[in-house]
């Protein structure tokens, strides 16, 4: 999940450099959503690990 967020961030940076503002904004939005999902799943996994012990 984190890998895809970084990939979309790189796509956004490249699109911004070449002047494609709409594509860059969309890619940043997708990267933000994927990063938030990654954080939520990481925290849930951490808490489940603590509860199992």
Secondary structure by P-SEA (a helix, b strand, c coil): caaaaaaaaaaaaaaaaacaaaaaaaaaaaaaaaaaaaaaaaaaaaaaaaaac
